[in-house]
Amino acid sequence: MSSARTIRQFEQRMAEVLRIRPAEVKEIFRGARPTSIRVNRLLDEETYQDTLRAVHEKAPKAFPADWCEHTFLWPENDGFEDMLELAHQGRVYLQNASSLIPPVALSPRPGEDLLDVAAAPGGKAFHVAARVGNDCRLWLNDGAAPRARKMGELAELYGVRYAELTTHPAQYIDKSLPAESFDRILLDVQCSGEGRIDLRRSSSLKFWSEERIEKYKFLQTKMISAAYKLLRPGGVMVYSTCTLSPEENEFPVSKNLERHKDLTVEPLDFAEPSFLPGVTSWRGMKFDERVKNAVRVAPTDTFEGFFVARLAKAPAES
């Protein structure tokens, strides 16, 4: 059971970062949000059209996400068992709408070399592959070998072609892969998971603490720095978390902007009402002004709490 002190700490912290009253926090943090339905564009055309028809028939309240092709937001999860059956066939991928944002922000292009550093269970990497019709050299990595093996099985189910599947720790991945070898890198990192916390459950904050957040921020800073070394000049990296604390979001991004002068933060070219700009200060810390271009997703009836920063590396000087 979470202590009263821990609950107060969490409520105060979330009220500060989301700029709401502490009394509103409990209402907002009430567990898993509805899923979204991404129709697998790697299917053959006939199966794809059949799947579209099935989605319209079996999930009639789902509606298209105008910023994410082949995807439907699904606020009520009507007909969930039917959609789950389609997922088991590799015809749709089910995940919260916030997890759609990083692949869209990455904007992969056909023919590129792409790396997903912490890829398991695979949903974001599979989305990236679908956006370019498998026309890419996709390198999948995850530090946990069992999760990586399962991801490889799912990749086959969803028709995703990948060049490599490795199990390097994210914070040291630059030691194992060749420098400046990727056009785009997705870095969705280990975090404190605040976006998924359900305050209706007495044990919801069992593993949450400000001390844990402090430890994560240094690990995440190393992860960005390691991935940066693998990014080609002119390349793009998307850093994302399912947490909300600035220590795990703006702090590691700002530290890497300070260390790597050829790195900047680009704004996303799509938005939702729950997308908030990154903060430039937090509890005595000052961050690079460019972190305002990052997006913090406030929890809503559709979106889990999330953070996304699109980092661009300057082209090489001619």
Backbone torsions as a table, in degrees:
resi	resn	phi	psi	omega
1	MET	NA	137.6	179.8
2	SER	-75.1	138.1	-179.3
3	SER	-74.2	157.0	178.4
4	ALA	-60.7	-36.2	179.3
5	ARG	-64.3	-43.6	179.5
6	THR	-63.9	-42.2	179.1
7	ILE	-62.0	-43.5	178.5
8	ARG	-63.0	-41.5	178.3
9	GLN	-59.5	-46.9	-178.6
10	PHE	-64.2	-46.6	-178.0
11	GLU	-62.7	-40.3	179.5
12	GLN	-66.7	-43.6	-179.8
13	ARG	-61.8	-48.1	-178.3
14	MET	-67.7	-34.8	176.0
15	ALA	-62.5	-40.4	179.7
16	GLU	-66.5	-48.1	-173.3
17	VAL	-73.1	-32.8	179.8
18	LEU	-93.7	-5.9	177.5
19	ARG	59.6	52.2	176.7
20	ILE	-130.4	172.9	177.0
21	ARG	-78.3	143.8	178.4
22	PRO	-53.5	-32.3	-179.8
23	ALA	-64.6	-21.1	-179.4
24	GLU	-84.0	-16.9	-172.7
25	VAL	-61.7	-44.5	-176.5
26	LYS	-61.4	-34.4	178.7
27	GLU	-70.4	-36.6	-177.4
28	ILE	-75.2	-41.1	-176.6
29	PHE	-93.7	81.8	-175.8
30	ARG	-129.0	37.0	168.4
31	GLY	96.6	-170.1	-173.9
32	ALA	-60.0	137.5	176.7
33	ARG	-86.3	166.7	175.0
34	PRO	-59.7	161.8	-178.7
35	THR	-91.1	175.6	169.2
36	SER	-119.0	163.9	-179.3
37	ILE	-117.7	112.6	174.6
38	ARG	-105.1	115.2	179.0
39	VAL	-75.6	131.1	-174.1
40	ASN	-70.9	109.0	-177.7
41	ARG	-77.0	-2.9	176.7
42	LEU	-85.8	-2.3	174.7
43	LEU	-69.6	156.7	170.9
44	ASP	-65.2	159.0	-170.0
45	GLU	-59.8	-40.6	-179.1
46	GLU	-64.3	-45.5	-180.0
47	THR	-67.0	-36.5	178.0
48	TYR	-61.3	-47.0	-179.5
49	GLN	-65.9	-39.0	176.1
50	ASP	-61.0	-40.2	-179.3
51	THR	-68.3	-40.2	176.2
52	LEU	-57.8	-44.6	179.5
53	ARG	-63.0	-40.3	179.7
54	ALA	-64.2	-38.9	178.3
55	VAL	-63.4	-46.8	180.0
56	HIS	-61.9	-36.0	-177.4
57	GLU	-78.0	-44.4	-170.7
58	LYS	-93.0	-17.0	177.1
59	ALA	-131.2	66.7	-171.4
60	PRO	-64.0	-20.1	-179.0
61	LYS	-92.1	-1.9	175.4
62	ALA	-73.7	145.5	-179.1
63	PHE	-136.2	151.0	-174.1
64	PRO	-62.7	143.0	170.7
65	ALA	-87.4	114.2	-171.6
66	ASP	-69.0	-14.9	179.9
67	TRP	-103.8	2.7	-178.3
68	CYS	-139.6	107.4	-176.3
69	GLU	-61.1	148.8	173.9
70	HIS	63.2	22.9	-173.5
71	THR	-131.4	145.6	-179.6
72	PHE	-125.6	132.4	171.1
73	LEU	-81.1	143.4	-165.0
74	TRP	-138.5	73.9	-169.3
75	PRO	-64.1	-24.3	-175.4
76	GLU	-111.9	-4.5	178.4
77	ASN	50.9	37.1	176.4
78	ASP	-68.2	140.7	-179.9
79	GLY	68.3	35.5	-173.0
80	PHE	-61.7	-41.5	-177.8
81	GLU	-61.2	-37.5	177.5
82	ASP	-65.0	-41.4	178.4
83	MET	-67.4	-36.2	179.0
84	LEU	-63.3	-37.4	177.4
85	GLU	-63.2	-42.2	177.0
86	LEU	-64.0	-36.1	177.6
87	ALA	-64.8	-40.2	179.4
88	HIS	-66.1	-17.7	177.1
89	GLN	-94.7	-0.2	-179.0
90	GLY	76.2	17.5	-176.5
91	ARG	-92.6	-28.7	174.5
92	VAL	-135.5	156.4	172.8
93	TYR	-118.4	129.8	-176.5
94	LEU	-107.3	125.5	177.5
95	GLN	-162.3	162.1	177.6
96	ASN	-64.4	150.0	-175.6
97	ALA	-59.3	-29.3	179.9
98	SER	-61.3	-31.4	-179.0
99	SER	-73.8	-9.5	174.8
100	LEU	-78.0	-23.1	-170.3
101	ILE	-65.9	-47.4	-177.1
102	PRO	-58.3	-46.1	178.6
103	PRO	-63.0	-36.7	177.5
104	VAL	-66.2	-43.5	178.6
105	ALA	-62.8	-32.5	-179.4
106	LEU	-66.1	-30.8	179.0
107	SER	50.0	57.7	-179.1
108	PRO	-64.8	151.2	179.3
109	ARG	-119.6	148.5	178.3
110	PRO	-56.2	141.8	175.4
111	GLY	87.1	0.4	-175.9
112	GLU	-87.3	162.0	171.0
113	ASP	-93.4	120.9	-173.1
114	LEU	-123.3	141.5	178.0
115	LEU	-128.5	130.5	168.0
116	ASP	-109.2	111.1	-169.3
117	VAL	-73.5	-40.4	-178.7
118	ALA	-127.2	70.9	-160.3
119	ALA	-82.3	-29.4	-174.7
120	ALA	-64.7	143.3	8.8
121	PRO	-80.9	-7.2	171.5
122	GLY	121.2	-12.3	-173.2
123	GLY	-55.8	-43.5	-178.3
124	LYS	-70.3	-41.3	178.6
125	ALA	-64.0	-40.7	179.0
126	PHE	-65.4	-35.9	177.0
127	HIS	-63.6	-44.6	178.2
128	VAL	-58.8	-46.5	-180.0
129	ALA	-60.9	-40.8	-179.4
130	ALA	-66.0	-33.9	-177.6
131	ARG	-66.6	-23.5	178.3
132	VAL	-115.0	14.8	176.8
133	GLY	59.4	34.9	-179.3
134	ASN	68.6	8.2	179.9
135	ASP	-87.5	73.1	-179.8
136	CYS	-166.0	164.6	171.3
137	ARG	-102.3	98.9	-172.0
138	LEU	-98.5	122.3	177.3
139	TRP	-107.2	119.2	178.3
140	LEU	-101.1	135.2	177.9
141	ASN	-140.3	143.3	169.6
142	ASP	-153.9	135.2	-175.5
143	GLY	-67.6	-17.4	-179.8
144	ALA	-99.4	110.8	-174.3
145	ALA	-58.6	-43.8	179.3
146	PRO	-61.0	-40.8	178.5
147	ARG	-65.5	-37.7	179.1
148	ALA	-64.8	-41.7	178.7
149	ARG	-62.3	-44.3	178.6
150	LYS	-62.3	-39.9	178.3
151	MET	-61.5	-38.7	177.2
152	GLY	-60.7	-39.3	177.2
153	GLU	-65.2	-42.3	179.3
154	LEU	-67.2	-35.1	177.9
155	ALA	-58.8	-40.8	177.7
156	GLU	-64.1	-42.7	179.3
157	LEU	-59.7	-40.7	-176.5
158	TYR	-90.7	4.9	176.6
159	GLY	71.3	27.2	-178.4
160	VAL	-89.4	124.8	175.4
161	ARG	-92.7	131.7	177.3
162	TYR	-133.2	151.5	-176.8
163	ALA	-84.4	-39.6	-176.7
164	GLU	-142.5	151.6	173.3
165	LEU	-136.1	112.0	-174.0
166	THR	-128.3	172.2	-175.1
167	THR	-132.0	47.0	-180.0
168	HIS	-82.6	141.6	173.1
169	PRO	-60.9	134.8	-173.5
170	ALA	-59.8	-37.2	-175.5
171	GLN	-73.6	-11.1	179.2
172	TYR	-122.4	15.0	-171.6
173	ILE	-63.6	-24.6	178.3
174	ASP	-67.3	-17.5	178.5
175	LYS	-77.7	-17.8	-171.8
176	SER	-113.9	-20.9	-178.2
177	LEU	-113.0	152.3	-177.6
178	PRO	-67.8	140.7	-178.2
179	ALA	-63.7	146.7	174.5
180	GLU	48.0	49.8	-176.1
181	SER	-112.5	2.8	-176.3
182	PHE	-128.6	140.0	176.8
183	ASP	-80.1	-34.8	-178.7
184	ARG	-140.2	140.0	179.9
185	ILE	-132.9	131.0	174.4
186	LEU	-104.6	125.7	-177.5
187	LEU	-128.8	87.6	178.3
188	ASP	-102.2	105.2	-160.2
189	VAL	-100.1	163.6	170.4
190	GLN	-60.2	137.5	-175.7
191	CYS	-155.8	-176.7	-178.2
192	SER	-80.5	-5.9	170.8
193	GLY	65.7	31.5	-176.5
194	GLU	-62.3	-27.6	-177.9
195	GLY	-65.2	-15.9	-176.5
196	ARG	-110.3	5.7	-176.6
197	ILE	-70.1	137.7	-179.9
198	ASP	-117.0	102.1	-176.5
199	LEU	-73.0	-3.9	174.8
200	ARG	-75.3	-17.7	-178.9
201	ARG	-96.8	133.5	-176.2
202	SER	-65.4	-24.0	-178.1
203	SER	-100.3	11.9	-170.7
204	SER	-61.6	-29.3	-178.2
205	LEU	-106.0	21.6	-177.0
206	LYS	-56.1	-39.3	-176.4
207	PHE	-105.7	4.6	-178.8
208	TRP	-93.8	138.1	173.0
209	SER	-162.5	154.6	176.9
210	GLU	-66.9	-28.5	176.7
211	GLU	-66.4	-39.1	178.6
212	ARG	-66.0	-40.2	177.0
213	ILE	-59.8	-42.2	179.2
214	GLU	-60.3	-38.7	179.0
215	LYS	-69.4	-41.7	-178.4
216	TYR	-62.6	-38.2	-172.5
217	LYS	-61.6	-33.6	178.7
218	PHE	-75.4	-38.2	176.0
219	LEU	-62.6	-43.9	-178.4
220	GLN	-66.9	-35.9	176.3
221	THR	-62.0	-41.4	177.2
222	LYS	-64.5	-38.8	-179.1
223	MET	-62.6	-44.7	178.7
224	ILE	-63.0	-43.7	-178.4
225	SER	-63.2	-39.7	178.4
226	ALA	-66.0	-44.4	-180.0
227	ALA	-65.9	-36.7	178.8
228	TYR	-54.2	-39.9	-176.6
229	LYS	-67.6	-20.4	179.9
230	LEU	-91.3	-8.6	-175.2
231	LEU	-87.0	130.6	178.0
232	ARG	-70.0	152.0	170.6
233	PRO	-55.6	135.1	-175.7
234	GLY	85.7	-0.5	-177.7
235	GLY	-86.1	173.3	-177.5
236	VAL	-128.5	135.3	172.9
237	MET	-123.4	135.2	174.2
238	VAL	-108.2	122.1	176.4
239	TYR	-103.0	129.3	-178.9
240	SER	-144.7	154.6	175.6
241	THR	-142.6	161.9	172.4
242	CYS	-103.2	36.3	179.0
243	THR	-131.3	173.9	-170.4
244	LEU	-123.8	-17.2	-176.1
245	SER	-65.3	132.4	179.4
246	PRO	-59.3	-28.0	178.2
247	GLU	-58.4	-33.3	-177.6
248	GLU	-95.5	-5.3	-174.9
249	ASN	-119.9	-78.7	-178.8
250	GLU	-65.0	-35.5	-177.8
251	PHE	-59.6	-56.6	-179.1
252	PRO	-64.3	-34.0	177.2
253	VAL	-65.4	-47.6	-178.1
254	SER	-63.0	-40.6	178.5
255	LYS	-60.1	-39.5	-179.3
256	ASN	-76.0	-29.9	172.3
257	LEU	-63.8	-37.2	179.0
258	GLU	-68.0	-40.7	-176.5
259	ARG	-77.5	-35.2	-172.7
260	HIS	-117.6	99.7	-171.1
261	LYS	-71.0	-14.1	179.0
262	ASP	-92.6	11.0	-179.1
263	LEU	-107.3	140.4	175.7
264	THR	-143.0	172.6	179.0
265	VAL	-111.1	122.2	179.5
266	GLU	-98.5	142.0	176.6
267	PRO	-69.8	151.2	173.1
268	LEU	-75.2	152.0	-179.2
269	ASP	-100.4	23.3	174.5
270	PHE	-147.2	160.8	-174.7
271	ALA	-155.0	160.1	171.3
272	GLU	-133.5	159.2	180.0
273	PRO	-56.6	-27.7	-178.2
274	SER	-86.1	1.4	179.3
275	PHE	-82.4	119.3	179.6
276	LEU	-110.3	148.2	177.7
277	PRO	-71.5	154.7	174.5
278	GLY	-61.7	154.2	-178.6
279	VAL	-95.9	149.2	-178.3
280	THR	-101.9	-2.3	174.8
281	SER	-152.8	153.5	-178.5
282	TRP	-162.1	115.8	174.6
283	ARG	45.4	51.9	176.3
284	GLY	90.1	-11.2	177.7
285	MET	-92.1	142.0	175.4
286	LYS	-111.3	135.3	179.8
287	PHE	-114.7	161.4	176.1
288	ASP	-56.9	136.4	-177.1
289	GLU	-58.7	-26.6	-176.7
290	ARG	-69.6	-13.9	177.9
291	VAL	-66.9	-12.1	174.2
292	LYS	-60.8	-22.6	178.7
293	ASN	-77.1	-12.4	174.6
294	ALA	-74.6	169.1	-177.0
295	VAL	-125.1	127.2	169.5
296	ARG	-104.7	123.1	-178.7
297	VAL	-93.8	114.7	177.2
298	ALA	-75.0	141.9	178.1
299	PRO	-61.9	134.2	177.3
300	THR	-138.1	-170.8	176.2
301	ASP	-68.3	-14.3	-179.8
302	THR	-112.0	-41.2	-171.2
303	PHE	-106.5	138.4	166.4
304	GLU	-77.3	158.6	173.6
305	GLY	-62.1	137.2	-171.5
306	PHE	-158.6	167.0	175.1
307	PHE	-143.8	137.4	-179.3
308	VAL	-140.6	129.6	174.8
309	ALA	-129.4	126.5	176.7
310	ARG	-95.7	111.1	-175.7
311	LEU	-103.8	126.2	-178.6
312	ALA	-113.7	134.9	177.4
313	LYS	-97.4	132.8	-176.2
314	ALA	-62.6	145.9	176.3
315	PRO	-62.4	156.8	177.6
316	ALA	-67.4	144.1	178.6
317	GLU	-71.8	136.0	-178.9
318	SER	-84.2	NA	NA
